[in-house]
Amino acid sequence: MKRIAAILLGLCFLALTTITVSAQCSICTKTAQQMGEKPAKGLNAGILYLMTIPYAVIGFVGYRLWKQNQRKEDKEQ
């Protein structure tokens, strides 16, 4: 339980610390510069949002496979 609490605390810390991240390719950057500052920030936020979904899915699948492997090892012993 302490391990889960430590992981959740770490994730909350990472979520609260914000760093300016630029996730635009060269074409998107040029387009965003032409649109202005506020739409460019929105475009960048959208790109970052769309980027997190595949990583979250892959992380979840990897976690499930790891837990399933742990259960098999426990049953063999």
Secondary structure, DSSP 8 states (H G I E B T S, - for coil): -HHHHHHHHHHHHHHHS--------HHHHHHHHHH-HHHHHHHHHHHHHHHHHHHHHHHHHHHHHHHHHHHHHHHH-
